[in-house]
Amino acid sequence: GLAAMDIDRPANVSVFDFVGGVQLLQGGDTRTAIPVILIGICVSGAVGNLLVLLIFIRDFRNGKGSEVKALLASLACTDLVILLLCAPVRAVTYYRQTWTLGGFVCSTTDWFQHSCVVAKTLVLAVTTRAKHTLVPSSGGGVLYTPTWIHGALAFIWIVSMMFPIPQMLFASLLQLGGNTVCVSEVPACASEFMSLFYKIYPTATFVVPVVFTLAYYTKALHVAVNHAPSPQHQSKVTLVLLCLSGALGLMLLPEWGTFTWIRLGYNKPPVGLIIFAQVLLYACSSVSPVILMTMYDDVRQGLVAIWLVATCRSSKHVPGVKCPTTEGNGAEIGANAVSGEEKTFPDVEHFWTGRRNTNVEEEQDPVPWEREEKML
């Protein structure tokens, strides 16, 4: 059975809640099941986000970067931080059933996790202002991103770290019958101001940005499909961003819902719902790279290219296995495995027909800059 030990709320405290995971859980099955689930999500999500980051860095080095890619790379970094720094704290707490990580982690863990979650939502909202077109690469293979993105990200992180400061102020260690627990206690004297804050905070950092982002991309997709000259080009990235913001909204809704439910002083939500909401929050960070790898053409092609490079390197030690020859770096092959609709420039066609490199198919173009630049 799933039950938490009931703790009477102290008389002078208006909000009383566990920090860093539900503690004093009764029932041995949750003690092992939840940490195992969390570790599984962490490992798979971290691998996925690392791959996505590698692909975006490679794109920028090859002069195929865009503003959207720069923002999606920062999103992948934030997901990595959530999975590697926030989720293990919850796994340890659920396993130990009491708080064993000390006062500093107790006071900062919820604040830090909230900062990352808010930053994710705001970064996705900022993608609505970003262009999908290619950003010219600066010489020497230096990663170039437009300066407004650096400013936007700095502003987002400052806002994201300031909003959840109450999570840090009210978190403290408490001794309960020989057990140490980490709790959030809002004193009664601050209850009026904090109840107003806990109405504004989720609205400003979750509801408004998510609704705005979903509405913007739904409208953009409608326009792209019905009115754009080349709908498939414009609508693909828009669809990816719509799915990302939709997944984020749906998967973070239970966490924000239970958080606000507890903070506004209504009767407590069921423990099972609180735990489910926390697990969904981490699952959200490992779903993002899956959406990108399955739906975003550039990421999928980058994945193919990285896989080809990896298999070629391993097959060099195995005699008799022939790898496709490439010009320049081996990662270029497969990078432009796009649908055969795209045509080469007329003045390049005579060059294509006379090429000797016959074992590379036409659609697996090893020299992508000879192609028309794609919108995506």
Secondary structure, DSSP 8 states (H G I E B T S, - for coil): --EE------TTEEEEEESSS--SEE-HHHHHHHHHHHHHHHHHHHHHHHHHHHHHHHHHHTT--BHHHHHHHHHHHHHHHIIIIIHHHHHHHHHHSS--SHHHHHHHHHHHHHHHHHHHHHHHHHGGGS--SB----GGG-----HHHHHHHHHHHHHHHHTTHHHHHSEEEEEETTEEEEEEEEEGGGHHHHHHHHHHHHIIIIIHHHHHHHHHHHHHHHHHHHH-SSHHHHHHHHHHHHHHHHHHHHHHHHHHHHHHHHHTT-S---HHHHHHHHHHHHHHHHHHHHHHHHH-HHHHHHHHHHHHHHHHHHHTTSTT------SSSGGGTTTT---TT----HHHHHHHHT-S-TTS-TTS-S-GGGS-----
